[in-house]
Amino acid sequence: MLKVSVTGMRMRVRARYRVTGSVLNDSVMGAMLGAETTLEIDSPADPAQVARVVRNAERGCFVMQALLNPVPVSGQTVLNGQPLALR
């Protein structure tokens, strides 16, 4: 565990996305175009140590890693106890 004193922290996340098609025509399609984050840290610690903590946090974040390195996604829908074919 890295011990770094942090006196304050703020995070802003901006997601860019696009939706095309139509729900009524069964052609809606969402796409994520990108994400931008700004992390503001207040700390008396050595900047190199703070950077090390941030690097470890980003590498250990499952959501960030799934976005940076896409993984297979599978899903199923069950209607009234029976599988529902969506395609």
Jmol script that loads the backbone (N, CA, C; Angstrom):
load data "model"
ATOM      1  N   MET A   1       0.846  -1.177   0.000  1.00  0.00           N
ATOM      2  CA  MET A   1       0.000   0.000   0.000  1.00  0.00           C
ATOM      3  C   MET A   1       0.889   1.236   0.000  1.00  0.00           C
ATOM      4  N   LEU A   2       0.574   2.183  -0.847  1.00  0.00           N
ATOM      5  CA  LEU A   2       1.306   3.441  -0.906  1.00  0.00           C
ATOM      6  C   LEU A   2       0.645   4.436   0.042  1.00  0.00           C
ATOM      7  N   LYS A   3       1.448   5.075   0.872  1.00  0.00           N
ATOM      8  CA  LYS A   3       0.904   6.063   1.808  1.00  0.00           C
ATOM      9  C   LYS A   3       1.315   7.440   1.354  1.00  0.00           C
ATOM     10  N   VAL A   4       0.338   8.182   0.831  1.00  0.00           N
ATOM     11  CA  VAL A   4       0.564   9.538   0.355  1.00  0.00           C
ATOM     12  C   VAL A   4      -0.510  10.419   0.970  1.00  0.00           C
ATOM     13  N   SER A   5      -0.095  11.511   1.564  1.00  0.00           N
ATOM     14  CA  SER A   5      -1.049  12.435   2.181  1.00  0.00           C
ATOM     15  C   SER A   5      -1.777  13.230   1.100  1.00  0.00           C
ATOM     16  N   VAL A   6      -3.100  13.182   1.144  1.00  0.00           N
ATOM     17  CA  VAL A   6      -3.944  13.934   0.210  1.00  0.00           C
ATOM     18  C   VAL A   6      -4.885  14.789   1.056  1.00  0.00           C
ATOM     19  N   THR A   7      -4.860  16.103   0.827  1.00  0.00           N
ATOM     20  CA  THR A   7      -5.716  17.002   1.601  1.00  0.00           C
ATOM     21  C   THR A   7      -6.994  17.378   0.862  1.00  0.00           C
ATOM     22  N   GLY A   8      -7.031  17.143  -0.432  1.00  0.00           N
ATOM     23  CA  GLY A   8      -8.231  17.425  -1.214  1.00  0.00           C
ATOM     24  C   GLY A   8      -8.135  16.786  -2.582  1.00  0.00           C
ATOM     25  N   MET A   9      -9.296  16.473  -3.141  1.00  0.00           N
ATOM     26  CA  MET A   9      -9.313  15.849  -4.465  1.00  0.00           C
ATOM     27  C   MET A   9     -10.647  16.143  -5.137  1.00  0.00           C
ATOM     28  N   ARG A  10     -10.581  16.461  -6.418  1.00  0.00           N
ATOM     29  CA  ARG A  10     -11.777  16.694  -7.227  1.00  0.00           C
ATOM     30  C   ARG A  10     -11.593  15.979  -8.564  1.00  0.00           C
ATOM     31  N   MET A  11     -12.673  15.427  -9.075  1.00  0.00           N
ATOM     32  CA  MET A  11     -12.615  14.696 -10.343  1.00  0.00           C
ATOM     33  C   MET A  11     -13.746  15.155 -11.231  1.00  0.00           C
ATOM     34  N   ARG A  12     -13.419  15.465 -12.475  1.00  0.00           N
ATOM     35  CA  ARG A  12     -14.427  15.779 -13.486  1.00  0.00           C
ATOM     36  C   ARG A  12     -14.278  14.769 -14.623  1.00  0.00           C
ATOM     37  N   VAL A  13     -15.403  14.249 -15.061  1.00  0.00           N
ATOM     38  CA  VAL A  13     -15.415  13.302 -16.176  1.00  0.00           C
ATOM     39  C   VAL A  13     -16.356  13.844 -17.237  1.00  0.00           C
ATOM     40  N   ARG A  14     -15.872  13.866 -18.450  1.00  0.00           N
ATOM     41  CA  ARG A  14     -16.698  14.322 -19.572  1.00  0.00           C
ATOM     42  C   ARG A  14     -16.764  13.186 -20.591  1.00  0.00           C
ATOM     43  N   ALA A  15     -17.972  12.741 -20.877  1.00  0.00           N
ATOM     44  CA  ALA A  15     -18.172  11.671 -21.855  1.00  0.00           C
ATOM     45  C   ALA A  15     -18.770  12.276 -23.126  1.00  0.00           C
ATOM     46  N   ARG A  16     -18.238  11.848 -24.252  1.00  0.00           N
ATOM     47  CA  ARG A  16     -18.796  12.276 -25.537  1.00  0.00           C
ATOM     48  C   ARG A  16     -19.421  11.049 -26.194  1.00  0.00           C
ATOM     49  N   TYR A  17     -20.639  11.222 -26.664  1.00  0.00           N
ATOM     50  CA  TYR A  17     -21.346  10.091 -27.270  1.00  0.00           C
ATOM     51  C   TYR A  17     -22.255  10.584 -28.386  1.00  0.00           C
ATOM     52  N   ARG A  18     -22.737   9.631 -29.155  1.00  0.00           N
ATOM     53  CA  ARG A  18     -23.649   9.937 -30.248  1.00  0.00           C
ATOM     54  C   ARG A  18     -24.717   8.839 -30.295  1.00  0.00           C
ATOM     55  N   VAL A  19     -25.928   9.243 -30.601  1.00  0.00           N
ATOM     56  CA  VAL A  19     -27.030   8.295 -30.788  1.00  0.00           C
ATOM     57  C   VAL A  19     -27.595   8.523 -32.177  1.00  0.00           C
ATOM     58  N   THR A  20     -27.698   7.471 -32.955  1.00  0.00           N
ATOM     59  CA  THR A  20     -28.272   7.552 -34.298  1.00  0.00           C
ATOM     60  C   THR A  20     -29.445   6.589 -34.390  1.00  0.00           C
ATOM     61  N   GLY A  21     -30.167   6.695 -35.468  1.00  0.00           N
ATOM     62  CA  GLY A  21     -31.286   5.798 -35.705  1.00  0.00           C
ATOM     63  C   GLY A  21     -32.533   6.220 -34.958  1.00  0.00           C
ATOM     64  N   SER A  22     -33.450   5.280 -34.842  1.00  0.00           N
ATOM     65  CA  SER A  22     -34.757   5.565 -34.275  1.00  0.00           C
ATOM     66  C   SER A  22     -35.221   4.405 -33.406  1.00  0.00           C
ATOM     67  N   VAL A  23     -35.731   4.741 -32.227  1.00  0.00           N
ATOM     68  CA  VAL A  23     -36.318   3.720 -31.366  1.00  0.00           C
ATOM     69  C   VAL A  23     -37.564   3.147 -32.047  1.00  0.00           C
ATOM     70  N   LEU A  24     -38.369   4.017 -32.660  1.00  0.00           N
ATOM     71  CA  LEU A  24     -39.600   3.559 -33.303  1.00  0.00           C
ATOM     72  C   LEU A  24     -39.328   2.636 -34.479  1.00  0.00           C
ATOM     73  N   ASN A  25     -38.216   2.862 -35.197  1.00  0.00           N
ATOM     74  CA  ASN A  25     -37.867   2.003 -36.335  1.00  0.00           C
ATOM     75  C   ASN A  25     -36.969   0.841 -35.945  1.00  0.00           C
ATOM     76  N   ASP A  26     -36.708   0.681 -34.646  1.00  0.00           N
ATOM     77  CA  ASP A  26     -35.866  -0.405 -34.134  1.00  0.00           C
ATOM     78  C   ASP A  26     -34.451  -0.332 -34.711  1.00  0.00           C
ATOM     79  N   SER A  27     -33.955   0.910 -34.897  1.00  0.00           N
ATOM     80  CA  SER A  27     -32.619   1.067 -35.476  1.00  0.00           C
ATOM     81  C   SER A  27     -31.718   1.963 -34.621  1.00  0.00           C
ATOM     82  N   VAL A  28     -32.110   2.211 -33.380  1.00  0.00           N
ATOM     83  CA  VAL A  28     -31.316   3.095 -32.529  1.00  0.00           C
ATOM     84  C   VAL A  28     -29.944   2.470 -32.260  1.00  0.00           C
ATOM     85  N   MET A  29     -28.902   3.315 -32.270  1.00  0.00           N
ATOM     86  CA  MET A  29     -27.550   2.833 -32.006  1.00  0.00           C
ATOM     87  C   MET A  29     -26.791   3.916 -31.254  1.00  0.00           C
ATOM     88  N   GLY A  30     -26.300   3.562 -30.089  1.00  0.00           N
ATOM     89  CA  GLY A  30     -25.493   4.485 -29.291  1.00  0.00           C
ATOM     90  C   GLY A  30     -24.021   4.186 -29.493  1.00  0.00           C
ATOM     91  N   ALA A  31     -23.200   5.228 -29.476  1.00  0.00           N
ATOM     92  CA  ALA A  31     -21.757   5.055 -29.615  1.00  0.00           C
ATOM     93  C   ALA A  31     -21.052   6.023 -28.676  1.00  0.00           C
ATOM     94  N   MET A  32     -20.077   5.522 -27.960  1.00  0.00           N
ATOM     95  CA  MET A  32     -19.258   6.391 -27.129  1.00  0.00           C
ATOM     96  C   MET A  32     -18.092   6.867 -27.977  1.00  0.00           C
ATOM     97  N   LEU A  33     -17.940   8.181 -28.057  1.00  0.00           N
ATOM     98  CA  LEU A  33     -16.889   8.768 -28.891  1.00  0.00           C
ATOM     99  C   LEU A  33     -15.618   9.027 -28.105  1.00  0.00           C
ATOM    100  N   GLY A  34     -15.740   9.134 -26.810  1.00  0.00           N
ATOM    101  CA  GLY A  34     -14.558   9.363 -26.005  1.00  0.00           C
ATOM    102  C   GLY A  34     -14.915   9.791 -24.600  1.00  0.00           C
ATOM    103  N   ALA A  35     -13.906   9.806 -23.747  1.00  0.00           N
ATOM    104  CA  ALA A  35     -14.073  10.257 -22.375  1.00  0.00           C
ATOM    105  C   ALA A  35     -12.835  11.053 -21.986  1.00  0.00           C
ATOM    106  N   GLU A  36     -13.062  12.109 -21.236  1.00  0.00           N
ATOM    107  CA  GLU A  36     -11.962  12.950 -20.760  1.00  0.00           C
ATOM    108  C   GLU A  36     -12.109  13.098 -19.258  1.00  0.00           C
ATOM    109  N   THR A  37     -11.013  12.956 -18.538  1.00  0.00           N
ATOM    110  CA  THR A  37     -11.044  13.113 -17.097  1.00  0.00           C
ATOM    111  C   THR A  37     -10.060  14.193 -16.668  1.00  0.00           C
ATOM    112  N   THR A  38     -10.411  14.893 -15.614  1.00  0.00           N
ATOM    113  CA  THR A  38      -9.503  15.848 -14.978  1.00  0.00           C
ATOM    114  C   THR A  38      -9.506  15.531 -13.490  1.00  0.00           C
ATOM    115  N   LEU A  39      -8.351  15.177 -12.973  1.00  0.00           N
ATOM    116  CA  LEU A  39      -8.191  14.877 -11.559  1.00  0.00           C
ATOM    117  C   LEU A  39      -7.347  15.980 -10.934  1.00  0.00           C
ATOM    118  N   GLU A  40      -7.912  16.670  -9.962  1.00  0.00           N
ATOM    119  CA  GLU A  40      -7.198  17.723  -9.243  1.00  0.00           C
ATOM    120  C   GLU A  40      -6.902  17.214  -7.837  1.00  0.00           C
ATOM    121  N   ILE A  41      -5.638  17.231  -7.460  1.00  0.00           N
ATOM    122  CA  ILE A  41      -5.217  16.708  -6.162  1.00  0.00           C
ATOM    123  C   ILE A  41      -4.496  17.816  -5.398  1.00  0.00           C
ATOM    124  N   ASP A  42      -4.814  17.943  -4.132  1.00  0.00           N
ATOM    125  CA  ASP A  42      -4.083  18.819  -3.222  1.00  0.00           C
ATOM    126  C   ASP A  42      -3.294  17.909  -2.296  1.00  0.00           C
ATOM    127  N   SER A  43      -1.965  18.076  -2.285  1.00  0.00           N
ATOM    128  CA  SER A  43      -1.129  17.204  -1.474  1.00  0.00           C
ATOM    129  C   SER A  43       0.223  17.856  -1.215  1.00  0.00           C
ATOM    130  N   PRO A  44       0.737  17.709   0.009  1.00  0.00           N
ATOM    131  CA  PRO A  44       2.086  18.183   0.294  1.00  0.00           C
ATOM    132  C   PRO A  44       3.152  17.166  -0.123  1.00  0.00           C
ATOM    133  N   ALA A  45       2.727  16.014  -0.603  1.00  0.00           N
ATOM    134  CA  ALA A  45       3.653  14.927  -0.935  1.00  0.00           C
ATOM    135  C   ALA A  45       4.476  15.239  -2.186  1.00  0.00           C
ATOM    136  N   ASP A  46       5.538  14.479  -2.337  1.00  0.00           N
ATOM    137  CA  ASP A  46       6.400  14.573  -3.511  1.00  0.00           C
ATOM    138  C   ASP A  46       5.583  14.268  -4.770  1.00  0.00           C
ATOM    139  N   PRO A  47       5.648  15.129  -5.807  1.00  0.00           N
ATOM    140  CA  PRO A  47       4.873  14.891  -7.030  1.00  0.00           C
ATOM    141  C   PRO A  47       5.105  13.509  -7.640  1.00  0.00           C
ATOM    142  N   ALA A  48       6.297  12.986  -7.538  1.00  0.00           N
ATOM    143  CA  ALA A  48       6.573  11.651  -8.092  1.00  0.00           C
ATOM    144  C   ALA A  48       5.775  10.578  -7.355  1.00  0.00           C
ATOM    145  N   GLN A  49       5.616  10.737  -6.057  1.00  0.00           N
ATOM    146  CA  GLN A  49       4.825   9.771  -5.289  1.00  0.00           C
ATOM    147  C   GLN A  49       3.340   9.892  -5.612  1.00  0.00           C
ATOM    148  N   VAL A  50       2.857  11.125  -5.777  1.00  0.00           N
ATOM    149  CA  VAL A  50       1.452  11.319  -6.155  1.00  0.00           C
ATOM    150  C   VAL A  50       1.197  10.713  -7.533  1.00  0.00           C
ATOM    151  N   ALA A  51       2.113  10.932  -8.462  1.00  0.00           N
ATOM    152  CA  ALA A  51       1.973  10.356  -9.804  1.00  0.00           C
ATOM    153  C   ALA A  51       1.934   8.832  -9.741  1.00  0.00           C
ATOM    154  N   ARG A  52       2.732   8.252  -8.857  1.00  0.00           N
ATOM    155  CA  ARG A  52       2.747   6.797  -8.703  1.00  0.00           C
ATOM    156  C   ARG A  52       1.394   6.286  -8.208  1.00  0.00           C
ATOM    157  N   VAL A  53       0.805   7.000  -7.253  1.00  0.00           N
ATOM    158  CA  VAL A  53      -0.521   6.609  -6.745  1.00  0.00           C
ATOM    159  C   VAL A  53      -1.561   6.679  -7.866  1.00  0.00           C
ATOM    160  N   VAL A  54      -1.534   7.764  -8.638  1.00  0.00           N
ATOM    161  CA  VAL A  54      -2.515   7.927  -9.724  1.00  0.00           C
ATOM    162  C   VAL A  54      -2.334   6.838 -10.775  1.00  0.00           C
ATOM    163  N   ARG A  55      -1.083   6.554 -11.155  1.00  0.00           N
ATOM    164  CA  ARG A  55      -0.835   5.479 -12.143  1.00  0.00           C
ATOM    165  C   ARG A  55      -1.396   4.150 -11.655  1.00  0.00           C
ATOM    166  N   ASN A  56      -1.134   3.835 -10.390  1.00  0.00           N
ATOM    167  CA  ASN A  56      -1.640   2.572  -9.836  1.00  0.00           C
ATOM    168  C   ASN A  56      -3.162   2.547  -9.809  1.00  0.00           C
ATOM    169  N   ALA A  57      -3.778   3.666  -9.455  1.00  0.00           N
ATOM    170  CA  ALA A  57      -5.243   3.729  -9.418  1.00  0.00           C
ATOM    171  C   ALA A  57      -5.829   3.529 -10.809  1.00  0.00           C
ATOM    172  N   GLU A  58      -5.228   4.162 -11.815  1.00  0.00           N
ATOM    173  CA  GLU A  58      -5.739   4.016 -13.190  1.00  0.00           C
ATOM    174  C   GLU A  58      -5.549   2.598 -13.698  1.00  0.00           C
ATOM    175  N   ARG A  59      -4.410   1.998 -13.429  1.00  0.00           N
ATOM    176  CA  ARG A  59      -4.178   0.624 -13.887  1.00  0.00           C
ATOM    177  C   ARG A  59      -5.051  -0.384 -13.154  1.00  0.00           C
ATOM    178  N   GLY A  60      -5.471  -0.039 -11.934  1.00  0.00           N
ATOM    179  CA  GLY A  60      -6.312  -0.941 -11.157  1.00  0.00           C
ATOM    180  C   GLY A  60      -7.805  -0.697 -11.320  1.00  0.00           C
ATOM    181  N   CYS A  61      -8.177   0.287 -12.152  1.00  0.00           N
ATOM    182  CA  CYS A  61      -9.586   0.627 -12.350  1.00  0.00           C
ATOM    183  C   CYS A  61     -10.172  -0.262 -13.453  1.00  0.00           C
ATOM    184  N   PHE A  62     -11.111  -1.112 -13.091  1.00  0.00           N
ATOM    185  CA  PHE A  62     -11.701  -2.044 -14.057  1.00  0.00           C
ATOM    186  C   PHE A  62     -12.427  -1.319 -15.186  1.00  0.00           C
ATOM    187  N   VAL A  63     -13.133  -0.240 -14.875  1.00  0.00           N
ATOM    188  CA  VAL A  63     -13.882   0.486 -15.905  1.00  0.00           C
ATOM    189  C   VAL A  63     -12.922   1.135 -16.898  1.00  0.00           C
ATOM    190  N   MET A  64     -11.896   1.830 -16.391  1.00  0.00           N
ATOM    191  CA  MET A  64     -10.941   2.476 -17.287  1.00  0.00           C
ATOM    192  C   MET A  64     -10.238   1.444 -18.163  1.00  0.00           C
ATOM    193  N   GLN A  65      -9.854   0.337 -17.589  1.00  0.00           N
ATOM    194  CA  GLN A  65      -9.156  -0.685 -18.363  1.00  0.00           C
ATOM    195  C   GLN A  65     -10.073  -1.325 -19.410  1.00  0.00           C
ATOM    196  N   ALA A  66     -11.356  -1.492 -19.086  1.00  0.00           N
ATOM    197  CA  ALA A  66     -12.293  -2.055 -20.071  1.00  0.00           C
ATOM    198  C   ALA A  66     -12.496  -1.100 -21.236  1.00  0.00           C
ATOM    199  N   LEU A  67     -12.444   0.212 -20.971  1.00  0.00           N
ATOM    200  CA  LEU A  67     -12.580   1.184 -22.059  1.00  0.00           C
ATOM    201  C   LEU A  67     -11.308   1.271 -22.892  1.00  0.00           C
ATOM    202  N   LEU A  68     -10.163   1.213 -22.237  1.00  0.00           N
ATOM    203  CA  LEU A  68      -8.885   1.297 -22.958  1.00  0.00           C
ATOM    204  C   LEU A  68      -8.557   0.008 -23.704  1.00  0.00           C
ATOM    205  N   ASN A  69      -8.958  -1.122 -23.142  1.00  0.00           N
ATOM    206  CA  ASN A  69      -8.672  -2.444 -23.714  1.00  0.00           C
ATOM    207  C   ASN A  69      -9.978  -3.225 -23.776  1.00  0.00           C
ATOM    208  N   PRO A  70     -10.773  -2.977 -24.822  1.00  0.00           N
ATOM    209  CA  PRO A  70     -12.115  -3.583 -24.876  1.00  0.00           C
ATOM    210  C   PRO A  70     -12.100  -5.095 -24.648  1.00  0.00           C
ATOM    211  N   VAL A  71     -13.113  -5.540 -23.953  1.00  0.00           N
ATOM    212  CA  VAL A  71     -13.259  -6.951 -23.612  1.00  0.00           C
ATOM    213  C   VAL A  71     -14.566  -7.481 -24.203  1.00  0.00           C
ATOM    214  N   PRO A  72     -14.662  -8.779 -24.397  1.00  0.00           N
ATOM    215  CA  PRO A  72     -15.922  -9.345 -24.886  1.00  0.00           C
ATOM    216  C   PRO A  72     -17.043  -9.094 -23.878  1.00  0.00           C
ATOM    217  N   VAL A  73     -18.221  -8.811 -24.391  1.00  0.00           N
ATOM    218  CA  VAL A  73     -19.401  -8.617 -23.554  1.00  0.00           C
ATOM    219  C   VAL A  73     -20.460  -9.596 -24.030  1.00  0.00           C
ATOM    220  N   SER A  74     -21.029 -10.325 -23.107  1.00  0.00           N
ATOM    221  CA  SER A  74     -22.115 -11.234 -23.480  1.00  0.00           C
ATOM    222  C   SER A  74     -23.317 -10.902 -22.609  1.00  0.00           C
ATOM    223  N   GLY A  75     -24.467 -11.170 -23.116  1.00  0.00           N
ATOM    224  CA  GLY A  75     -25.682 -10.887 -22.372  1.00  0.00           C
ATOM    225  C   GLY A  75     -26.785 -11.843 -22.760  1.00  0.00           C
ATOM    226  N   GLN A  76     -27.728 -11.968 -21.877  1.00  0.00           N
ATOM    227  CA  GLN A  76     -28.903 -12.776 -22.181  1.00  0.00           C
ATOM    228  C   GLN A  76     -30.110 -12.104 -21.574  1.00  0.00           C
ATOM    229  N   THR A  77     -31.242 -12.315 -22.190  1.00  0.00           N
ATOM    230  CA  THR A  77     -32.498 -11.784 -21.685  1.00  0.00           C
ATOM    231  C   THR A  77     -33.447 -12.953 -21.478  1.00  0.00           C
ATOM    232  N   VAL A  78     -34.104 -12.946 -20.339  1.00  0.00           N
ATOM    233  CA  VAL A  78     -35.057 -14.005 -20.011  1.00  0.00           C
ATOM    234  C   VAL A  78     -36.414 -13.349 -19.820  1.00  0.00           C
ATOM    235  N   LEU A  79     -37.413 -13.854 -20.537  1.00  0.00           N
ATOM    236  CA  LEU A  79     -38.775 -13.352 -20.450  1.00  0.00           C
ATOM    237  C   LEU A  79     -39.675 -14.461 -19.914  1.00  0.00           C
ATOM    238  N   ASN A  80     -40.270 -14.216 -18.782  1.00  0.00           N
ATOM    239  CA  ASN A  80     -41.168 -15.205 -18.160  1.00  0.00           C
ATOM    240  C   ASN A  80     -40.499 -16.559 -18.020  1.00  0.00           C
ATOM    241  N   GLY A  81     -39.243 -16.554 -17.634  1.00  0.00           N
ATOM    242  CA  GLY A  81     -38.507 -17.790 -17.407  1.00  0.00           C
ATOM    243  C   GLY A  81     -37.953 -18.444 -18.649  1.00  0.00           C
ATOM    244  N   GLN A  82     -38.159 -17.850 -19.832  1.00  0.00           N
ATOM    245  CA  GLN A  82     -37.682 -18.438 -21.076  1.00  0.00           C
ATOM    246  C   GLN A  82     -36.713 -17.455 -21.766  1.00  0.00           C
ATOM    247  N   PRO A  83     -35.675 -17.989 -22.407  1.00  0.00           N
ATOM    248  CA  PRO A  83     -34.761 -17.117 -23.130  1.00  0.00           C
ATOM    249  C   PRO A  83     -35.508 -16.336 -24.222  1.00  0.00           C
ATOM    250  N   LEU A  84     -35.139 -15.057 -24.359  1.00  0.00           N
ATOM    251  CA  LEU A  84     -35.761 -14.216 -25.374  1.00  0.00           C
ATOM    252  C   LEU A  84     -34.695 -13.873 -26.412  1.00  0.00           C
ATOM    253  N   ALA A  85     -34.957 -14.237 -27.668  1.00  0.00           N
ATOM    254  CA  ALA A  85     -34.020 -13.927 -28.757  1.00  0.00           C
ATOM    255  C   ALA A  85     -34.178 -12.456 -29.134  1.00  0.00           C
ATOM    256  N   LEU A  86     -33.096 -11.717 -29.086  1.00  0.00           N
ATOM    257  CA  LEU A  86     -33.147 -10.303 -29.424  1.00  0.00           C
ATOM    258  C   LEU A  86     -32.718 -10.032 -30.861  1.00  0.00           C
ATOM    259  N   ARG A  87     -32.075 -10.959 -31.500  1.00  0.00           N
ATOM    260  CA  ARG A  87     -31.567 -10.727 -32.858  1.00  0.00           C
ATOM    261  C   ARG A  87     -32.282 -11.583 -33.847  1.00  0.00           C
TER     262      ARG A  87
END
end "model"
wireframe off; spacefill off
backbone 0.3
color backbone group
